[in-house]
Amino acid sequence: MTDTTQAVLAVAQAQQDAHTPHMPDSMPTAGEWMPAAPSPSVWPTVREHIVDMVTHQPRSLQREIGPSELGTQCLHCLVKKLTGHGSGQIRDVAWLPFIGTSVHAQLERMFGGLDGYETERTVLVGNLTDARPITGSIDLWDEHNSATCDWKIVGNSTLDEARRHGPSQQYKIQASLYGIGMSHTHPVAASCIFYLPRNQPKLDAAWIYETPFDPRPGQWALARARLILTLYDSIRVEYGPSIAEQWVNAFPRNPEHCFHCRDEATRKNHADLASLIGTKNVDADTRALADNLPAMPRALLTVPQADYRPQPNNPTTDTQPEGTMS
């Protein structure tokens, strides 16, 4: 080693020693040399900004019912949303939906400049009344394949459920409604639902559903919504707004397929929600409201159907296209 090299090493060692504290005989734990503050002082304000931005983004502020909700199997939330009786209260920041929204924004940016693709295409899927159009925003329109594409950013349990049973009724009807909206200006060949993993390290964990476009599920959902509004208006005119509101609140909840009703059941401290799903004990409040309704409004609770069931004897619904799943 040359004298010059030794001199450089000596200077470097002296600089390091000047900035290195005396090391104790036993190494301290991480908590000892960078201890956490007893109570956070920076986080509360940062959290407040996050909550404000998340809860005031366009998706969180949507008030009119959209294609993503029209196909729900929860009549309670559907009827309340349609008739304007839904709660606008936000109990907490919707963090998981925000993660999905953020991924949507990145995918929109990435596909936005590619030929043959259009992102966030707004379409009219139908009208509930002459003055009440229903519009939706298609995540991705694939012009090459004449396909509507919908991103679903989901956790492991939803991925597993989709693999076992396919997409939910709500998602299938949403895809059908998007196809209806797009078909006003373009021929539509396929409806796609892409389940992208939120909690997996690789994109290959995604589950893909592709099916020939079928307008009938979407048409059924629109007809059901119009029927509910007609029944509500009839009850309101004949029995008054108080009975009409009671009728709205008397529809059964469905915590198995509805996150909002699942939250409500949890809030009411049901010890074993799983044992209540599919039984009449999920919500005693709605049953009590139904029992106290006049005979005609009570009977009309059974008219709107929760599930889409194509009629096999109907020549327009005797053949249902099958999805391609992977």
C-alpha positions as CSV (number, residue, x, y, z in Angstrom):
1,M,0.0,0.0,0.0
2,T,1.4,3.4,-1.0
3,D,1.9,6.3,1.3
4,T,-0.7,8.2,-0.6
5,T,-3.3,5.5,-0.2
6,Q,-2.6,5.2,3.5
7,A,-3.0,8.9,4.0
8,V,-6.4,8.9,2.2
9,L,-7.6,6.0,4.3
10,A,-6.4,7.7,7.5
11,V,-8.4,10.9,6.6
12,A,-11.5,8.8,5.8
13,Q,-11.2,6.9,9.1
14,A,-10.8,10.2,11.0
15,Q,-13.9,11.6,9.4
16,Q,-15.9,8.5,10.2
17,D,-14.7,8.5,13.8
18,A,-15.8,12.1,14.2
19,H,-19.4,11.2,13.3
20,T,-19.6,7.9,15.0
21,P,-20.6,7.9,18.7
22,H,-18.9,5.6,21.2
23,M,-20.4,2.2,20.8
24,P,-21.5,0.6,24.0
25,D,-20.5,-2.9,25.0
26,S,-24.1,-4.2,24.2
27,M,-26.0,-3.1,21.1
28,P,-29.2,-1.2,21.8
29,T,-32.5,-2.2,20.3
30,A,-34.1,0.0,17.6
31,G,-36.7,1.3,20.0
32,E,-33.9,2.6,22.3
33,W,-32.1,4.7,19.7
34,M,-35.1,6.0,17.8
35,P,-37.9,5.9,20.3
36,A,-41.5,6.7,19.2
37,A,-43.2,9.8,20.7
38,P,-45.7,9.0,23.4
39,S,-48.5,10.4,21.2
40,P,-48.3,11.4,17.5
41,S,-48.5,15.1,16.9
42,V,-47.9,15.2,13.1
43,W,-50.3,12.3,12.1
44,P,-53.6,13.8,13.3
45,T,-53.4,16.8,10.9
46,V,-52.1,14.6,8.0
47,R,-54.9,12.1,8.6
48,E,-57.5,14.9,8.5
49,H,-56.2,16.0,5.1
50,I,-56.4,12.4,3.8
51,V,-59.9,11.9,5.1
52,D,-61.1,15.2,3.6
53,M,-59.6,14.5,0.2
54,V,-60.8,10.9,0.0
55,T,-64.4,11.7,1.1
56,H,-64.7,14.7,-1.2
57,Q,-63.5,13.0,-4.4
58,P,-66.1,12.6,-7.2
59,R,-66.7,8.9,-6.5
60,S,-67.4,9.5,-2.8
61,L,-69.7,12.5,-3.6
62,Q,-71.9,10.6,-6.1
63,R,-75.5,11.0,-5.1
64,E,-77.5,9.6,-8.0
65,I,-77.7,5.8,-8.3
66,G,-75.4,4.4,-11.0
67,P,-74.9,1.2,-13.0
68,S,-72.7,-0.2,-10.2
69,E,-75.7,-0.2,-7.8
70,L,-78.7,-1.0,-10.0
71,G,-78.0,-4.7,-10.0
72,T,-77.6,-5.1,-6.2
73,Q,-79.4,-8.0,-4.5
74,C,-80.0,-5.8,-1.4
75,L,-83.5,-4.4,-1.9
76,H,-83.2,-2.3,1.2
77,C,-80.3,-0.2,0.0
78,L,-81.6,-0.1,-3.6
79,V,-85.0,1.2,-2.7
80,K,-83.6,3.8,-0.3
81,K,-81.1,5.1,-2.9
82,L,-83.8,5.2,-5.7
83,T,-86.3,7.1,-3.5
84,G,-83.8,9.6,-2.0
85,H,-83.8,8.1,1.5
86,G,-80.2,7.0,1.6
87,S,-78.0,8.2,4.4
88,G,-75.3,10.8,3.3
89,Q,-73.4,10.3,6.6
90,I,-69.8,9.3,6.2
91,R,-68.7,7.4,9.3
92,D,-65.0,6.9,8.3
93,V,-62.7,7.2,5.4
94,A,-63.4,4.5,2.8
95,W,-59.8,3.4,2.5
96,L,-60.1,0.2,0.5
97,P,-62.3,1.9,-2.2
98,F,-59.7,4.7,-2.3
99,I,-57.0,2.2,-3.1
100,G,-59.2,0.9,-5.9
101,T,-59.8,4.5,-7.2
102,S,-56.0,5.2,-7.1
103,V,-55.3,2.1,-9.2
104,H,-58.1,3.1,-11.6
105,A,-56.4,6.5,-12.0
106,Q,-53.1,4.9,-12.9
107,L,-54.6,2.5,-15.4
108,E,-56.5,5.4,-16.9
109,R,-53.2,7.3,-17.3
110,M,-51.4,4.2,-18.8
111,F,-54.2,3.3,-21.4
112,G,-55.1,6.9,-22.2
113,G,-52.4,7.3,-24.8
114,L,-52.8,3.9,-26.5
115,D,-54.4,3.7,-29.9
116,G,-57.6,1.7,-29.9
117,Y,-58.5,2.3,-26.3
118,E,-60.6,4.9,-24.6
119,T,-60.7,5.4,-20.8
120,E,-63.5,6.6,-18.6
121,R,-66.1,6.7,-21.4
122,T,-69.3,8.3,-20.1
123,V,-72.4,6.6,-21.4
124,L,-76.2,6.9,-20.9
125,V,-77.4,3.5,-19.8
126,G,-81.1,4.4,-19.5
127,N,-83.7,6.6,-17.9
128,L,-85.6,6.0,-14.7
129,T,-87.9,8.9,-15.6
130,D,-87.9,11.4,-18.4
131,A,-86.1,13.8,-16.1
132,R,-83.8,11.2,-14.5
133,P,-81.1,9.8,-16.8
134,I,-78.7,7.2,-15.5
135,T,-75.1,7.5,-16.7
136,G,-72.0,5.5,-16.1
137,S,-68.3,5.7,-16.8
138,I,-66.7,2.7,-18.5
139,D,-63.2,2.0,-17.2
140,L,-61.9,0.9,-20.6
141,W,-63.4,0.6,-24.0
142,D,-61.4,-1.8,-26.2
143,E,-62.1,-0.7,-29.8
144,H,-60.1,-3.6,-31.2
145,N,-62.4,-6.2,-29.6
146,S,-65.6,-4.1,-29.2
147,A,-65.4,-4.8,-25.5
148,T,-66.3,-2.9,-22.4
149,C,-63.8,-3.5,-19.6
150,D,-64.3,-3.0,-15.9
151,W,-61.5,-3.0,-13.3
152,K,-62.2,-4.6,-9.9
153,I,-59.3,-4.1,-7.4
154,V,-60.1,-6.8,-4.8
155,G,-58.8,-8.6,-1.8
156,N,-58.0,-12.3,-1.5
157,S,-61.5,-13.4,-0.3
158,T,-63.3,-11.7,-3.3
159,L,-60.8,-13.2,-5.7
160,D,-61.5,-16.7,-4.2
161,E,-65.2,-16.1,-4.3
162,A,-65.0,-15.0,-8.0
163,R,-63.0,-18.1,-8.9
164,R,-65.5,-20.4,-7.2
165,H,-68.8,-18.8,-8.2
166,G,-68.0,-16.2,-10.9
167,P,-68.9,-12.5,-10.7
168,S,-71.7,-11.3,-8.5
169,Q,-75.1,-10.4,-10.0
170,Q,-74.3,-6.8,-9.2
171,Y,-71.1,-6.8,-11.3
172,K,-72.6,-8.8,-14.2
173,I,-75.5,-6.3,-14.4
174,Q,-73.1,-3.4,-14.3
175,A,-71.2,-4.8,-17.2
176,S,-74.5,-5.4,-19.1
177,L,-75.6,-1.8,-18.5
178,Y,-72.2,-0.5,-19.7
179,G,-72.7,-2.5,-22.9
180,I,-76.2,-1.0,-23.3
181,G,-74.8,2.5,-22.9
182,M,-72.0,1.9,-25.4
183,S,-74.3,0.2,-27.9
184,H,-76.0,3.5,-28.6
185,T,-72.9,4.6,-30.6
186,H,-70.9,1.4,-31.2
187,P,-71.5,-2.3,-31.8
188,V,-70.6,-4.2,-28.6
189,A,-69.3,-7.7,-28.8
190,A,-68.0,-8.5,-25.3
191,S,-68.3,-7.5,-21.6
192,C,-65.2,-8.0,-19.5
193,I,-64.6,-7.9,-15.7
194,F,-61.0,-7.9,-14.6
195,Y,-60.4,-8.8,-11.0
196,L,-57.0,-7.4,-10.2
197,P,-55.3,-8.5,-6.9
198,R,-55.0,-5.9,-4.2
199,N,-53.0,-8.1,-1.8
200,Q,-50.9,-10.3,-4.1
201,P,-47.4,-9.7,-5.3
202,K,-48.0,-10.7,-9.0
203,L,-50.6,-9.6,-11.6
204,D,-50.9,-13.2,-12.6
205,A,-53.1,-13.7,-9.5
206,A,-55.8,-11.8,-11.4
207,W,-59.0,-13.5,-12.3
208,I,-60.5,-12.7,-15.7
209,Y,-64.2,-12.9,-16.8
210,E,-65.2,-12.3,-20.4
211,T,-68.6,-12.9,-21.9
212,P,-70.6,-12.0,-25.0
213,F,-72.5,-8.8,-24.5
214,D,-76.1,-9.5,-23.2
215,P,-78.4,-6.5,-22.7
216,R,-81.1,-8.4,-20.9
217,P,-79.7,-8.3,-17.3
218,G,-79.3,-4.6,-17.6
219,Q,-82.8,-4.1,-19.1
220,W,-84.2,-6.1,-16.1
221,A,-82.4,-3.9,-13.6
222,L,-83.7,-0.8,-15.2
223,A,-87.2,-2.2,-15.3
224,R,-87.0,-3.2,-11.6
225,A,-85.9,0.3,-10.7
226,R,-88.7,1.9,-12.6
227,L,-91.2,-0.5,-10.9
228,I,-89.9,0.4,-7.5
229,L,-90.4,4.1,-8.2
230,T,-93.9,3.5,-9.5
231,L,-94.9,1.6,-6.4
232,Y,-93.4,4.2,-4.2
233,D,-95.2,7.1,-5.9
234,S,-98.5,5.1,-5.7
235,I,-98.1,4.5,-1.9
236,R,-97.1,8.1,-1.3
237,V,-100.1,9.5,-3.1
238,E,-102.6,7.1,-1.5
239,Y,-101.2,6.7,2.0
240,G,-99.0,9.8,2.4
241,P,-95.2,10.4,2.7
242,S,-94.9,8.9,6.2
243,I,-96.2,5.5,5.1
244,A,-94.2,5.6,1.9
245,E,-91.0,6.2,3.9
246,Q,-91.9,3.3,6.3
247,W,-92.4,1.1,3.2
248,V,-89.0,2.1,1.9
249,N,-87.3,1.2,5.2
250,A,-89.2,-2.1,5.6
251,F,-87.4,-3.8,2.7
252,P,-85.1,-6.6,3.9
253,R,-81.4,-6.0,4.3
254,N,-78.8,-8.4,2.7
255,P,-75.5,-8.3,4.6
256,E,-74.3,-11.3,2.5
257,H,-74.1,-9.2,-0.6
258,C,-74.1,-5.6,0.7
259,F,-71.2,-4.0,2.5
260,H,-73.4,-1.2,3.9
261,C,-75.8,-3.7,5.5
262,R,-72.9,-5.7,6.8
263,D,-71.5,-2.6,8.5
264,E,-74.9,-1.9,10.0
265,A,-75.2,-5.4,11.3
266,T,-71.7,-5.1,12.9
267,R,-72.6,-1.7,14.4
268,K,-75.6,-3.3,16.1
269,N,-73.2,-5.7,17.8
270,H,-74.5,-8.9,16.2
271,A,-72.1,-11.4,17.8
272,D,-72.3,-14.0,15.0
273,L,-73.2,-12.3,11.7
274,A,-72.5,-15.4,9.7
275,S,-75.2,-17.3,11.5
276,L,-77.7,-14.5,10.7
277,I,-77.0,-14.3,7.0
278,G,-79.9,-15.8,5.0
279,T,-82.3,-15.8,7.9
280,K,-85.1,-13.6,9.0
281,N,-83.2,-12.5,12.1
282,V,-80.7,-10.2,10.2
283,D,-82.7,-7.1,10.9
284,A,-85.7,-7.2,13.3
285,D,-86.3,-3.5,12.7
286,T,-87.3,-3.9,9.1
287,R,-89.6,-6.8,10.0
288,A,-91.3,-4.7,12.6
289,L,-91.8,-1.9,10.1
290,A,-93.3,-4.3,7.6
291,D,-95.7,-5.8,10.1
292,N,-97.0,-2.3,11.0
293,L,-97.7,-1.3,7.4
294,P,-101.2,-1.2,5.9
295,A,-102.1,-4.3,4.0
296,M,-101.5,-3.0,0.5
297,P,-98.1,-1.5,1.0
298,R,-97.1,-4.6,3.0
299,A,-98.1,-6.8,0.1
300,L,-96.1,-4.7,-2.3
301,L,-92.9,-5.4,-0.5
302,T,-92.9,-8.8,-2.2
303,V,-93.2,-7.4,-5.7
304,P,-89.6,-6.2,-6.5
305,Q,-87.3,-9.2,-6.9
306,A,-83.8,-9.3,-5.5
307,D,-82.4,-11.8,-8.0
308,Y,-82.3,-11.8,-11.8
309,R,-83.8,-15.0,-13.0
310,P,-84.1,-15.4,-16.8
311,Q,-87.2,-17.3,-17.7
312,P,-86.4,-20.5,-19.6
313,N,-89.7,-20.6,-21.4
314,N,-89.4,-17.1,-22.7
315,P,-88.0,-17.3,-26.3
316,T,-86.0,-14.1,-25.7
317,T,-84.2,-15.5,-22.7
318,D,-83.8,-19.2,-23.5
319,T,-80.1,-19.0,-24.3
320,Q,-77.7,-17.4,-21.9
321,P,-74.2,-16.7,-23.0
322,E,-71.5,-18.3,-20.9
323,G,-68.5,-16.3,-19.7
324,T,-64.9,-17.2,-20.3
325,M,-63.1,-17.5,-17.0
326,S,-59.5,-17.9,-16.1
